[in-house]
Structures are given as C-alpha cells and as structure tokens.
C-alpha cells in the first residue's frame, strides 16, 4: 500500500530515475577516467586505494564543492556569456520554469514543446532537423542553474539531476543509428561539453547532488569529451566549434586523465584550421558573415582557455595576428547599425551584443584603436582610415561614404563558393543609407529537414530572389567570380567582376559609386546562351514602393524623406515586372516585401546590357533622370562616357570598366 502511495506521488520520470539510482553502484571502475594523482585529490586517492569507493566518491564531491566556491562559474565560452550577479531576466526564468514540467524550446525559431512526464528524447514535433539536433543541446539546463543560484530553490537542482540521469540513460551512444545521428552528432556533443561545466559548478553544492550522481555525471561528461577528438567534423565552422570546446573540456576538468590530450587536440586542430579556413583578406572561407563572427569568437575563446592553463604559447603569433585581421575584415563589411549583410545563412544581430563582442576582442587587442571605436560606439578609439574597401579573396566589396550612422554603405558579394552556406547569389548586395537598410538580403529562413522544410529553404536560396542577373529565372551555377577592376577615388569608386553564371553565359557587373552619393549598375550578359534575361531587385518590407511602369522605375515612399529610386536607363526595350518578395530576419519567420525585375530577351550570341541607377533622395518626390550616351561611350569594350541629367542637373561619367588586360577574358 505504501509503495502504491509513493508511486502515485511521483512522476514516471522521478520513479524511473530513483529506481535507477538505487541500482547504481560506485565501484573501482567508476574512477577510471579520474587522475587520482591530481593535486587536491589526495584524500580521494587514499580512500580509493583502500577500496572505500563510496567514501572516495564523497571526498571527490567535497573537492568539487570546495573548488566551486573558490572560482566563479566559467561562462566565457557560452554562446551568450552569463553574469550570475545580475537579476534573472524573464526569458531565463520562463525557460527554467517550463523545464520543470518538461516543456522545452530546442530552437528559438519555434515555441515550447511538451516532451511528456516521461521525457521522450526522440520526439520530433517539427520535421526540422535543427529542432531535434538542438533538443540535445539541452539549453534550458543552464537557465535552471542560473535560477537555482539566484533563488536557492531546490526544485531546480532536483529536476536537473533527474533530467540529466534520464537523458544519459535514454541516449547512450550506439542506441540506434537514427538516435546517434542527432544525440551524438559532434556539434551537439561539443555544445553540451561547453555548457555543462558552469551548470555543474552552480548545482554541485545542492543536497540533491549525491556522490553517486557525481560519478555518473563525470563518467558521462568524460565519454562525451573523449568522443570528440576522434569524431571532429571534416571541415568548416563545426570543426572549429568542436576543437575549441574539446580544449575547454580539458581546461574545465583537469582532473580527468585525458584532459591534457583534449587540450592538445583542440590547440592542434585550431592551429591547423586557422590557416585553412581564413583567407588572406581575413574572411572565414564559408563566407557567411554571422559564421565569420562565430569563428572569431571560437579562435579567441580557445586562446583565453589556453591562457588559463599557461598554454597560450602553443598558439603562434601568426594565430593571434590572423584573428585581428578577421576582426578588421568584419569592420569593413559592418553596416552603421552594427549588422552585417545576411549573405550565406546569416541573420540580424543585436547592436549591444555586437558591441560587447568588440569590447571582449579589445581586451585581447588593446592597442587596436579601430576595435575600441566599435566597442564604444565611436566614443573612444579611431574610425578606420579607409572608406570603400575590397576583400578580394572573399569577394566582399564595400562602398562607403563614411563611418557615422548617416553614411551610405553598400556591401556587394561576388565570391568563390562558400561551402554549405553558399547560395547562387553572386552580385547581390545590401544598401544602407541614413540609418535604413533599403535592400536587405533575403536571409535563410530554415536550414534542413523533411521535404516540406527543404522546399522552404530552397525558396530563399533562389538566384531570382537576390539582387542579380538571371537567365530564364533559373539558379546560376555556384562558382567563383573574377574581379576585373576595383578602384577607389575622391569622386568615383568602381567595381567590375565577371561571374560564369550559366553554361555559355557570363554575367559582368560594374558598380559605380558616384560622388559618395549614388550608384550606377551596368550589367552585361555575355555568351551564346539565349532566353529571358532579368536583373532583379528587392526592397525593405515597409518601403511602400511605387511602381512606375511607364518610366521603368520603382521608388520608396517613406514619410521621413529618406527614400530610394531604382530606375532602368536602357534605351532599348526593357520591361518592369513585379515579383514575389519575402525576407527572413529571424529563423522560421518571414515577411512579404517589394521585389521586381527589369527584363528583356536575349535571342542570339550578342551581348545584352542593362543600365540601372540606384539613387537616394531626400524628399517624397522621385527625381527625373535621363541618360545620354556620349560619342566615346562603348559598353561592349567597357568604355563609359555618359551624361546623366538628374532633375535638370547634368553630370558626366567617364571611366573604363575593366583593365586593358581583361578585355579579352
């Protein structure tokens, strides 16, 4: 009767774990991963040698409890470093509280899901791979620890101990190929290896943290950390994350026998990968600005971890110099609102968060005045000495009028392939003017999953929803663009590149930034291919764009007077066509926006040219713009001699679009 009463008072999870706890025996084997000769473990070693394994575990727990009181939890490697001295915010509180009833939010792009009283770790409520992968990053455990530290309420510690044991029991390595695919993907393992040390430190003094659970936790953590060096991803940011977190494991738990091996493995991989993954111009080779920033943090987190154990000299000076170069590359493509273009699976970030990143980087590079400038929102340090800048290896080209918040800044992508994050989008750009991003990139929306999820992802990867040229609205080949010319000057900055977009069709785009004020685009379709050509454009979702079919122009109608005109200046027949447009700033969220194309047919192997002006103006009346080709103008040879009449004011533009030695390429 008493047994039935006990069962009725506890959840299935608690009963299962309590039953398991009774079965767990602390044995000699429990201490296999531990270096009992490590300083501070003398008592543990003495009891272990005497065969008193329960008492040895108790002594080991006392060691970790004492250790936790002498040093603050290390959140330095966390995605968003926490401060245990600050009040708990609403998001953290909600995540911790919902976790008590097994309502978890694996991915911030979705809401909370109920995983049941007896937690179903294999549940897949949305067939987005990220939801199931990130379930096993167990990101609510750290909020539970934070709330426990702030309140002292044992329900959080008790539930965490139960959940950890339940997770470890139900997700052993080798349970099934399908389960291993998600639970033991090295990136997820590394995420747990990174988040668990500070979580452990905050919970270890709880009376619910028994010696038996300590041994279970240590053996589980050791298995996960030891799994990584033999299973690193072959390349890319995953390999960086995994190596950095393996190093962190070796620093966080130096009491493990394999801790030195983990530290050395992480350092060796990162020293190798920084040479492979970072171009000479400083950009990480996946060419996704958001992952570029992640790579900077990875390299510096690893360096700071090494400093904690006096191993920073294992990283050569070239490693540190490369990271500084990466930060300067980021500076060159940073918009005045501290965001970067959403190229290649990127999204928006919070300005304060990015400033905090610059501040943390400034501690490593205190003499770099530019980093300090960005860390302080321009209040200290110095703005970069250059305005427009080419990152020619990465194919990121920035046209810039200044470094203040009202500057005009365009970042254009004409790149080599960027691995998994590559999109068929060479030529696309973002244009920021006086505090407004007029032409944000489409974004990512979702990553991977079943057929329905992939259909959503692939919509956002289409060439035609980027600001570039298409043939029959088909996706271009993902390949390397060739820079033909880049020059900067007082009154004119110029880029010309050629992209082999389709079989037998090259797209040559020239962008002229005139007087640090407006842009002229000259797009040439070169080759034998025939079909319908389109030069596509997208605008911000709230721009309330007006379409003027008669004059082949589209312009925004912001009431603050900060507006943009995009107009075709072709003399031959070009039609303006409105298209479906969408933008995704946040994972799994999207909005409609204005999109359009200038179109004409290509019927033979002759080169077809599009001339478009992108003109900011400071009122609600779009200017009247007329183009005149002067006698020296020859688009075919790349010689430009034009006169623009803008609201009655004339300006001559005369330049060569490509270098002479590129004429026959």
C-alpha positions as CSV (number, residue, x, y, z in Angstrom):
1,X,0.0,0.0,0.0
2,X,2.8,2.4,0.9
3,X,4.5,1.5,-2.4
4,X,1.4,2.4,-4.4
5,X,1.1,5.7,-2.5
6,X,4.7,6.5,-3.2
7,X,4.2,5.8,-6.9
8,X,1.1,8.0,-7.1
9,X,3.0,10.9,-5.6
10,X,5.8,11.0,-8.1
11,X,6.0,11.3,-11.9
12,X,7.1,8.5,-14.1
13,X,10.4,10.2,-14.6
14,X,11.2,10.6,-10.9
15,X,10.3,7.0,-10.2
16,X,12.4,5.7,-13.1
17,X,15.4,7.7,-12.0
18,X,15.0,6.9,-8.3
19,X,14.8,3.2,-9.2
20,X,18.0,3.6,-11.3
21,X,19.8,5.5,-8.6
22,X,19.2,2.5,-6.3
23,X,20.8,0.3,-8.9
24,X,23.9,2.4,-9.4
25,X,26.9,1.1,-7.6
26,X,30.0,3.1,-7.1
27,X,32.8,0.8,-8.0
28,X,36.5,0.8,-8.7
29,X,35.6,1.2,-12.4
30,X,33.7,4.5,-11.6
31,X,37.1,6.2,-11.1
32,X,38.7,5.0,-14.3
33,X,38.5,8.4,-16.0
34,X,39.9,10.3,-13.0
35,X,43.6,11.2,-12.5
36,X,43.7,10.4,-8.8
37,X,47.3,11.9,-8.6
38,X,45.9,15.3,-9.5
39,X,46.7,17.9,-6.7
40,X,43.8,18.1,-4.3
41,X,42.6,14.6,-4.8
42,X,44.9,13.1,-2.1
43,X,42.1,12.1,0.2
44,X,40.0,10.7,-2.7
45,X,43.0,8.6,-3.8
46,X,43.7,7.3,-0.3
47,X,40.1,6.1,0.1
48,X,40.1,4.7,-3.4
49,X,43.3,2.7,-2.7
50,X,41.7,1.4,0.5
51,X,38.8,0.1,-1.6
52,X,36.3,2.5,0.1
53,X,34.7,3.6,-3.1
54,X,31.6,5.2,-1.7
55,X,33.7,7.3,0.7
56,X,36.1,8.2,-2.2
57,X,33.2,9.5,-4.2
58,X,32.1,11.5,-1.2
59,X,35.6,13.0,-0.9
60,X,35.6,13.8,-4.6
61,X,32.3,15.6,-4.3
62,X,33.7,17.6,-1.4
63,X,36.7,18.5,-3.6
64,X,34.4,19.8,-6.4
65,X,32.2,21.7,-4.0
66,X,35.2,23.4,-2.5
67,X,36.6,24.1,-5.9
68,X,33.3,25.7,-7.0
69,X,33.5,28.2,-4.1
70,X,37.0,29.4,-5.0
71,X,36.2,30.4,-8.6
72,X,33.1,31.7,-10.3
73,X,31.5,29.5,-13.0
74,X,33.2,29.9,-16.3
75,X,30.6,31.2,-18.8
76,X,33.3,32.7,-21.0
77,X,32.8,30.0,-23.6
78,X,29.0,30.2,-23.6
79,X,27.1,31.5,-26.7
80,X,26.0,34.5,-24.6
81,X,28.2,34.8,-21.5
82,X,26.0,35.0,-18.4
83,X,26.5,37.1,-15.3
84,X,25.3,35.4,-12.1
85,X,25.4,38.7,-10.3
86,X,22.7,40.2,-12.5
87,X,18.9,39.7,-11.8
88,X,17.3,36.8,-13.7
89,X,15.6,38.0,-16.9
90,X,12.1,36.9,-18.0
91,X,13.4,34.7,-20.8
92,X,15.7,32.8,-18.5
93,X,13.1,32.4,-15.8
94,X,10.5,31.2,-18.2
95,X,12.9,28.6,-19.7
96,X,13.8,27.3,-16.3
97,X,10.2,27.1,-15.0
98,X,8.9,25.4,-18.1
99,X,11.7,22.9,-17.9
100,X,10.3,21.7,-14.6
101,X,7.3,20.4,-16.4
102,X,9.3,19.1,-19.4
103,X,8.3,21.9,-21.7
104,X,11.4,22.6,-23.8
105,X,12.3,25.1,-26.5
106,X,15.0,23.4,-28.5
107,X,15.2,26.1,-31.1
108,X,14.3,29.8,-30.7
109,X,12.6,29.8,-34.1
110,X,9.8,27.7,-32.6
111,X,7.8,27.7,-29.4
112,X,7.9,25.3,-26.5
113,X,7.0,21.7,-26.9
114,X,5.8,19.3,-24.2
115,X,8.0,16.2,-24.1
116,X,5.9,14.3,-21.6
117,X,6.1,13.3,-18.0
118,X,8.4,10.5,-19.0
119,X,10.6,12.6,-21.3
120,X,10.6,11.4,-24.9
121,X,14.0,12.5,-26.1
122,X,13.3,11.1,-29.5
123,X,10.2,13.2,-30.1
124,X,10.4,15.3,-33.3
125,X,7.4,17.7,-33.2
126,X,8.5,19.6,-36.3
127,X,10.5,17.9,-39.0
128,X,13.2,20.5,-39.0
129,X,16.5,18.8,-38.2
130,X,17.5,21.7,-36.1
131,X,14.7,21.1,-33.7
132,X,15.8,17.5,-33.0
133,X,19.5,18.3,-33.1
134,X,19.2,21.3,-30.7
135,X,17.0,19.4,-28.3
136,X,20.2,17.6,-27.3
137,X,22.0,20.9,-26.7
138,X,19.7,21.0,-23.6
139,X,20.0,24.8,-23.5
140,X,17.4,25.0,-20.6
141,X,19.8,23.3,-18.2
142,X,21.9,26.4,-17.8
143,X,18.9,28.7,-17.1
144,X,17.8,26.2,-14.5
145,X,21.2,26.5,-12.9
146,X,21.1,30.3,-13.0
147,X,17.7,30.4,-11.4
148,X,18.8,27.9,-8.7
149,X,21.8,30.1,-7.9
150,X,19.6,33.2,-7.6
151,X,16.8,31.6,-5.6
152,X,18.3,28.6,-3.8
153,X,15.1,26.7,-4.7
154,X,16.0,23.0,-4.7
155,X,13.3,22.1,-7.1
156,X,15.6,23.3,-10.0
157,X,18.5,21.3,-8.7
158,X,16.4,18.2,-8.1
159,X,14.8,18.3,-11.5
160,X,18.2,18.9,-13.3
161,X,19.7,15.8,-11.6
162,X,16.7,13.8,-12.6
163,X,16.7,15.1,-16.2
164,X,20.5,14.6,-16.7
165,X,20.2,11.0,-15.5
166,X,17.2,10.4,-17.6
167,X,18.9,11.9,-20.7
168,X,22.1,9.8,-20.2
169,X,20.1,6.6,-19.6
170,X,17.9,7.0,-22.7
171,X,20.5,8.3,-25.1
172,X,23.6,6.0,-24.9
173,X,26.0,6.0,-27.8
174,X,25.0,3.2,-30.1
175,X,21.3,3.1,-29.2
176,X,20.5,3.3,-32.9
177,X,21.9,4.9,-36.0
178,X,19.0,7.4,-36.1
179,X,19.4,8.4,-32.4
180,X,23.2,8.7,-32.8
181,X,22.6,11.0,-35.8
182,X,21.0,13.6,-33.5
183,X,22.3,13.0,-30.0
184,X,25.9,12.2,-30.9
185,X,26.4,14.5,-33.8
186,X,29.8,16.0,-32.7
187,X,28.5,19.6,-32.9
188,X,25.8,18.7,-30.3
189,X,28.2,16.8,-28.2
190,X,30.6,19.8,-28.2
191,X,27.7,22.2,-27.2
192,X,27.0,20.0,-24.2
193,X,30.7,19.8,-23.3
194,X,30.8,23.6,-23.4
195,X,27.6,24.4,-21.4
196,X,27.9,21.7,-18.7
197,X,30.9,22.9,-16.7
198,X,29.3,26.2,-15.5
199,X,26.0,24.3,-15.0
200,X,27.8,21.7,-12.9
201,X,29.5,24.5,-10.8
202,X,26.2,26.1,-9.9
203,X,24.5,22.8,-9.0
204,X,27.3,20.9,-7.3
205,X,26.6,22.2,-3.8
206,X,23.0,21.2,-3.8
207,X,22.0,18.4,-1.4
208,X,20.4,16.7,-4.4
209,X,23.9,16.3,-5.9
210,X,24.9,13.0,-4.4
211,X,28.2,11.2,-4.7
212,X,26.6,8.6,-6.9
213,X,25.3,11.2,-9.3
214,X,28.7,12.9,-9.3
215,X,30.3,9.7,-10.6
216,X,27.5,9.2,-13.1
217,X,28.0,12.8,-14.3
218,X,31.7,12.6,-14.5
219,X,31.7,9.4,-16.5
220,X,29.1,10.7,-18.8
221,X,30.9,14.0,-19.4
222,X,34.2,12.2,-19.9
223,X,32.6,9.9,-22.5
224,X,31.3,13.0,-24.4
225,X,34.6,14.9,-24.3
226,X,36.6,11.9,-25.2
227,X,34.3,11.2,-28.2
228,X,35.1,14.5,-29.9
229,X,38.8,14.2,-31.0
230,X,38.0,11.0,-33.0
231,X,34.8,12.4,-34.5
232,X,35.5,16.0,-35.4
233,X,33.7,17.3,-38.5
234,X,35.9,17.2,-41.5
235,X,35.8,20.9,-42.2
236,X,34.1,24.2,-41.6
237,X,32.8,26.0,-38.5
238,X,31.7,22.7,-36.9
239,X,35.3,21.5,-36.8
240,X,36.3,24.8,-35.1
241,X,33.5,24.7,-32.5
242,X,34.3,21.1,-31.7
243,X,38.0,21.6,-31.3
244,X,37.6,24.8,-29.2
245,X,35.1,23.0,-26.9
246,X,37.4,20.0,-26.5
247,X,40.1,22.3,-25.4
248,X,37.6,23.9,-22.9
249,X,36.7,20.5,-21.5
250,X,40.4,19.8,-20.8
251,X,40.7,23.2,-19.1
252,X,37.4,22.9,-17.1
253,X,38.0,19.3,-15.8
254,X,41.8,19.0,-15.5
255,X,41.2,16.1,-13.1
256,X,40.5,13.7,-16.0
257,X,43.3,11.5,-17.2
258,X,42.6,12.6,-20.8
259,X,42.4,16.3,-20.1
260,X,45.9,17.0,-21.4
261,X,45.1,15.1,-24.6
262,X,41.9,17.1,-25.1
263,X,43.7,20.4,-24.6
264,X,46.4,19.5,-27.1
265,X,43.9,18.1,-29.6
266,X,41.9,21.4,-29.6
267,X,45.0,23.5,-29.9
268,X,46.5,21.4,-32.8
269,X,43.3,21.4,-34.8
270,X,42.7,25.2,-34.4
271,X,46.3,26.0,-35.3
272,X,45.8,23.9,-38.5
273,X,42.3,25.1,-39.4
274,X,43.0,28.8,-39.0
275,X,45.4,28.5,-41.9
276,X,42.9,26.6,-44.0
277,X,39.7,28.4,-43.2
278,X,40.8,32.1,-43.2
279,X,41.5,33.9,-46.4
280,X,44.4,36.3,-46.7
281,X,41.9,39.2,-46.5
282,X,40.7,38.0,-43.2
283,X,37.3,36.4,-44.1
284,X,36.4,32.8,-42.9
285,X,36.0,30.7,-46.0
286,X,32.3,29.8,-45.5
287,X,31.6,33.5,-46.4
288,X,28.7,33.8,-44.1
289,X,29.2,37.0,-42.0
290,X,27.4,35.5,-39.0
291,X,29.7,32.4,-39.0
292,X,32.7,34.6,-39.6
293,X,31.9,36.4,-36.3
294,X,31.5,33.0,-34.7
295,X,34.9,31.9,-36.0
296,X,36.5,35.0,-34.4
297,X,34.9,34.1,-31.1
298,X,36.0,30.5,-31.4
299,X,39.6,31.3,-32.0
300,X,39.7,33.8,-29.1
301,X,37.8,31.6,-26.7
302,X,40.3,28.9,-27.4
303,X,43.2,31.3,-26.8
304,X,41.7,32.5,-23.5
305,X,41.1,28.9,-22.4
306,X,44.8,28.2,-23.1
307,X,45.8,31.2,-21.1
308,X,44.0,29.7,-18.0
309,X,46.4,26.8,-18.0
310,X,49.5,28.7,-19.3
311,X,49.3,27.1,-22.8
312,X,48.8,30.3,-24.8
313,X,52.3,30.0,-26.3
314,X,51.1,26.8,-28.0
315,X,49.4,29.3,-30.4
316,X,51.9,31.1,-32.6
317,X,51.9,34.8,-33.0
318,X,50.5,34.4,-36.5
319,X,47.4,32.8,-35.0
320,X,46.7,36.0,-33.0
321,X,47.5,38.2,-35.9
322,X,45.1,36.3,-38.1
323,X,42.3,36.8,-35.6
324,X,43.0,40.5,-35.5
325,X,42.8,40.5,-39.3
326,X,39.5,38.7,-39.2
327,X,38.1,41.4,-36.9
328,X,39.3,44.1,-39.3
329,X,37.6,42.3,-42.2
330,X,34.4,42.3,-40.2
331,X,34.8,46.0,-39.6
332,X,35.0,46.6,-43.4
333,X,31.6,44.9,-44.0
334,X,29.8,46.2,-40.9
335,X,26.8,48.5,-41.5
336,X,26.2,51.6,-39.4
337,X,23.7,49.7,-37.3
338,X,26.4,47.1,-36.4
339,X,24.7,44.4,-38.5
340,X,26.4,42.7,-41.4
341,X,24.7,41.6,-44.7
342,X,22.6,38.5,-44.4
343,X,24.7,36.6,-47.0
344,X,25.0,32.9,-46.8
345,X,22.8,31.8,-44.0
346,X,23.1,34.9,-41.9
347,X,20.6,36.8,-39.8
348,X,20.4,40.1,-37.8
349,X,22.1,40.6,-34.5
350,X,21.6,43.0,-31.6
351,X,23.8,46.1,-31.6
352,X,24.5,45.9,-27.9
353,X,25.5,42.2,-28.2
354,X,27.9,43.0,-31.1
355,X,29.4,46.0,-29.2
356,X,30.0,43.6,-26.3
357,X,31.8,41.3,-28.7
358,X,34.0,44.1,-29.9
359,X,34.7,45.0,-26.2
360,X,35.8,41.5,-25.5
361,X,38.1,41.5,-28.5
362,X,39.5,44.8,-27.5
363,X,40.8,43.2,-24.3
364,X,42.9,40.9,-26.5
365,X,44.0,43.7,-28.8
366,X,44.1,46.8,-26.5
367,X,46.3,48.8,-28.9
368,X,43.8,48.5,-31.8
369,X,42.0,51.9,-31.9
370,X,39.5,50.7,-34.5
371,X,38.3,47.8,-32.4
372,X,38.0,50.2,-29.5
373,X,36.0,52.6,-31.7
374,X,33.4,49.9,-32.4
375,X,33.4,48.7,-28.8
376,X,32.4,52.1,-27.6
377,X,30.1,53.2,-30.5
378,X,32.7,55.7,-31.6
379,X,33.1,57.4,-28.3
380,X,36.7,56.2,-28.0
381,X,39.4,55.0,-30.4
382,X,39.5,55.9,-34.1
383,X,37.4,55.1,-37.1
384,X,39.2,53.2,-39.9
385,X,41.4,55.3,-42.2
386,X,39.8,53.7,-45.3
387,X,36.2,54.1,-46.6
388,X,35.5,51.8,-49.5
389,X,37.4,48.5,-49.3
390,X,37.7,45.3,-51.2
391,X,38.1,41.9,-49.6
392,X,39.2,40.4,-52.9
393,X,39.8,36.9,-51.7
394,X,36.3,36.6,-50.2
395,X,34.7,38.7,-52.9
396,X,33.1,41.2,-50.5
397,X,33.2,44.7,-51.8
398,X,32.2,47.7,-49.6
399,X,31.3,51.1,-51.0
400,X,31.3,53.6,-48.1
401,X,30.8,57.4,-47.7
402,X,31.7,57.5,-44.0
403,X,31.6,55.7,-40.6
404,X,28.8,57.7,-39.0
405,X,25.3,56.4,-38.6
406,X,24.1,58.5,-41.6
407,X,26.6,57.1,-44.0
408,X,25.8,55.5,-47.3
409,X,27.2,51.9,-47.3
410,X,26.8,49.2,-49.9
411,X,28.3,45.7,-49.4
412,X,28.2,43.5,-52.6
413,X,29.0,39.8,-52.8
414,X,31.0,38.4,-55.8
415,X,32.6,35.4,-54.2
416,X,34.0,31.9,-54.6
417,X,31.7,29.1,-53.3
418,X,31.2,29.2,-49.5
419,X,30.8,25.5,-48.7
420,X,27.4,24.5,-47.1
421,X,26.3,28.1,-46.7
422,X,26.9,29.0,-50.4
423,X,23.9,30.4,-52.3
424,X,23.7,31.1,-56.1
425,X,23.6,34.8,-55.5
426,X,26.8,36.4,-56.8
427,X,26.1,40.1,-57.4
428,X,23.6,40.5,-54.6
429,X,24.1,43.4,-52.2
430,X,22.7,45.3,-49.2
431,X,22.5,49.1,-49.3
432,X,22.3,51.2,-46.1
433,X,21.5,54.9,-46.2
434,X,21.0,57.3,-43.3
435,X,20.0,54.7,-40.8
436,X,17.9,52.5,-43.1
437,X,18.8,49.2,-44.9
438,X,16.9,49.6,-48.1
439,X,17.8,46.3,-49.7
440,X,18.3,43.6,-47.1
441,X,19.3,40.2,-48.4
442,X,16.6,37.6,-48.2
443,X,18.1,35.7,-45.3
444,X,18.0,32.0,-44.5
445,X,14.5,31.2,-43.0
446,X,15.3,27.5,-42.2
447,X,18.2,25.0,-42.6
448,X,17.3,21.4,-43.2
449,X,14.7,18.8,-42.6
450,X,12.0,16.8,-44.5
451,X,10.7,17.7,-48.0
452,X,8.5,20.5,-46.7
453,X,11.3,22.1,-44.8
454,X,13.7,21.9,-47.7
455,X,11.2,23.4,-50.0
456,X,11.0,26.4,-47.7
457,X,14.8,26.6,-47.5
458,X,15.3,26.3,-51.2
459,X,12.9,29.2,-51.9
460,X,15.3,31.5,-50.1
461,X,18.3,30.2,-52.0
462,X,16.9,31.1,-55.5
463,X,19.0,33.4,-57.6
464,X,15.9,35.4,-58.6
465,X,15.2,36.5,-55.1
466,X,18.6,38.1,-54.9
467,X,19.7,41.4,-56.5
468,X,21.5,40.0,-59.5
469,X,21.0,38.8,-63.1
470,X,19.2,35.6,-64.1
471,X,18.6,33.6,-67.3
472,X,15.0,32.3,-67.5
473,X,14.8,32.8,-63.8
474,X,17.0,29.7,-63.2
475,X,19.6,29.4,-60.5
476,X,23.1,30.4,-61.5
477,X,25.9,28.0,-61.1
478,X,27.7,28.4,-57.7
479,X,31.2,29.2,-58.8
480,X,34.0,31.8,-58.4
481,X,33.6,35.3,-59.6
482,X,36.6,37.0,-61.2
483,X,37.4,40.6,-60.2
484,X,38.2,42.7,-63.3
485,X,38.7,46.0,-61.7
486,X,38.5,47.7,-58.3
487,X,39.5,51.3,-57.7
488,X,38.6,54.0,-55.3
489,X,38.8,57.7,-55.6
490,X,37.5,61.0,-54.4
491,X,34.6,61.2,-56.8
492,X,34.3,57.6,-58.0
493,X,34.6,54.1,-56.6
494,X,34.3,51.3,-59.2
495,X,34.0,47.5,-59.1
496,X,33.8,45.3,-62.2
497,X,33.6,41.5,-61.9
498,X,32.7,38.6,-64.2
499,X,30.7,35.6,-63.0
500,X,30.3,32.4,-65.1
501,X,26.6,32.3,-64.1
502,X,25.3,29.8,-66.6
503,X,26.6,27.5,-69.3
504,X,27.7,29.8,-72.2
505,X,26.6,32.9,-70.3
506,X,28.8,35.2,-68.2
507,X,27.4,38.0,-66.1
508,X,29.6,41.0,-65.9
509,X,28.5,43.6,-63.4
510,X,30.0,47.0,-62.9
511,X,29.0,49.2,-60.0
512,X,30.0,52.8,-59.9
513,X,29.7,54.8,-56.6
514,X,29.5,58.3,-57.8
515,X,30.4,61.3,-55.5
516,X,29.8,59.1,-52.5
517,X,26.1,59.7,-53.2
518,X,24.5,57.3,-55.7
519,X,25.2,54.1,-57.8
520,X,25.2,53.2,-61.4
521,X,24.9,49.5,-62.3
522,X,25.9,48.2,-65.7
523,X,25.1,44.5,-66.2
524,X,26.2,42.7,-69.3
525,X,25.1,39.2,-70.3
526,X,27.9,37.8,-72.4
527,X,27.8,34.5,-74.4
528,X,25.9,32.2,-76.7
529,X,23.1,31.3,-74.4
530,X,19.6,32.7,-75.3
531,X,16.5,33.2,-73.2
532,X,14.8,35.7,-71.0
533,X,17.2,37.9,-69.0
534,X,16.2,39.6,-65.8
535,X,18.0,41.9,-63.4
536,X,16.3,41.6,-60.0
537,X,15.9,44.0,-57.1
538,X,14.4,43.7,-53.6
539,X,13.4,46.4,-51.2
540,X,12.7,46.6,-47.4
541,X,9.3,45.3,-46.3
542,X,8.0,48.6,-45.1
543,X,9.1,50.8,-48.1
544,X,5.6,51.1,-49.7
545,X,7.2,51.1,-53.1
546,X,5.5,52.7,-56.0
547,X,5.9,51.1,-59.5
548,X,6.1,53.4,-62.4
549,X,5.8,51.1,-65.4
550,X,5.9,54.0,-68.0
551,X,9.3,55.1,-66.8
552,X,10.7,51.7,-65.7
553,X,11.3,52.8,-62.2
554,X,10.4,51.9,-58.6
555,X,10.8,54.2,-55.6
556,X,10.1,54.1,-51.9
557,X,7.7,56.4,-50.1
558,X,9.0,56.8,-46.6
559,X,7.4,59.8,-44.9
560,X,10.7,60.8,-43.2
561,X,12.1,61.8,-46.6
562,X,14.8,59.2,-46.7
563,X,14.0,57.4,-49.9
564,X,15.5,55.4,-52.8
565,X,14.8,55.3,-56.5
566,X,15.8,52.3,-58.7
567,X,15.3,53.0,-62.4
568,X,16.3,51.4,-65.7
569,X,18.1,53.8,-68.0
570,X,18.1,51.5,-71.0
571,X,17.2,53.0,-74.4
572,X,16.3,49.6,-75.8
573,X,13.1,47.7,-74.8
574,X,13.2,46.7,-71.2
575,X,10.1,45.8,-69.2
576,X,9.5,46.3,-65.5
577,X,7.9,43.3,-63.8
578,X,6.7,43.0,-60.2
579,X,7.7,39.7,-58.4
580,X,7.1,37.9,-55.2
581,X,9.3,39.1,-52.5
582,X,10.0,37.9,-48.9
583,X,12.6,38.5,-46.3
584,X,13.5,36.5,-43.2
585,X,15.4,38.3,-40.4
586,X,14.7,35.6,-37.8
587,X,14.7,31.8,-38.1
588,X,11.3,30.4,-39.3
589,X,9.8,34.0,-39.6
590,X,9.2,35.8,-42.8
591,X,7.6,38.9,-44.2
592,X,6.5,40.0,-47.7
593,X,8.4,42.8,-49.4
594,X,8.5,44.6,-52.7
595,X,10.5,42.8,-55.4
596,X,10.8,43.4,-59.2
597,X,12.9,42.8,-62.2
598,X,14.0,44.6,-65.4
599,X,13.6,42.1,-68.2
600,X,14.4,41.7,-71.9
601,X,15.1,38.8,-74.3
602,X,18.4,37.5,-75.5
603,X,17.8,36.0,-78.9
604,X,21.4,35.4,-80.2
605,X,25.0,35.4,-79.1
606,X,25.2,39.2,-78.9
607,X,25.9,40.9,-75.6
608,X,22.9,42.4,-73.8
609,X,23.4,45.3,-71.4
610,X,21.2,46.6,-68.6
611,X,21.9,50.1,-67.2
612,X,20.3,50.9,-63.8
613,X,20.6,53.8,-61.4
614,X,20.2,53.5,-57.7
615,X,19.6,57.0,-56.4
616,X,18.9,58.1,-52.8
617,X,16.9,61.3,-52.4
618,X,15.7,63.4,-49.5
619,X,12.1,64.0,-50.1
620,X,9.0,62.2,-51.3
621,X,9.2,63.2,-54.9
622,X,11.4,60.9,-57.0
623,X,13.8,62.8,-59.3
624,X,13.6,62.8,-63.1
625,X,16.6,61.0,-64.5
626,X,17.6,60.9,-68.2
627,X,20.8,59.3,-69.6
628,X,22.7,60.4,-72.7
629,X,25.4,58.3,-74.3
630,X,28.3,60.4,-75.5
631,X,30.4,59.6,-78.6
632,X,33.2,57.9,-76.6
633,X,30.7,55.5,-74.9
634,X,31.1,51.8,-75.8
635,X,29.5,49.3,-73.4
636,X,31.0,46.4,-75.4
637,X,34.6,47.5,-74.8
638,X,33.9,48.7,-71.3
639,X,34.4,52.4,-72.0
640,X,31.9,54.6,-70.2
641,X,31.2,58.1,-71.4
642,X,27.7,59.1,-70.2
643,X,25.9,62.2,-69.2
644,X,23.2,61.9,-66.5
645,X,20.5,64.6,-66.3
646,X,19.1,64.4,-62.7
647,X,16.3,67.0,-62.2
648,X,17.9,69.3,-64.8
649,X,21.4,69.0,-63.3
650,X,23.9,67.3,-65.6
651,X,26.9,65.2,-64.7
652,X,29.3,63.4,-67.0
653,X,30.6,60.0,-66.0
654,X,33.7,58.9,-67.9
655,X,35.7,55.8,-67.0
656,X,36.9,52.4,-68.1
657,X,35.1,49.5,-66.5
658,X,37.8,46.9,-66.8
659,X,41.6,46.9,-67.1
660,X,43.0,46.7,-70.6
661,X,44.5,43.2,-69.9
662,X,41.0,42.0,-69.1
663,X,39.4,43.0,-72.4
664,X,39.8,39.5,-74.0
665,X,39.0,37.5,-70.9
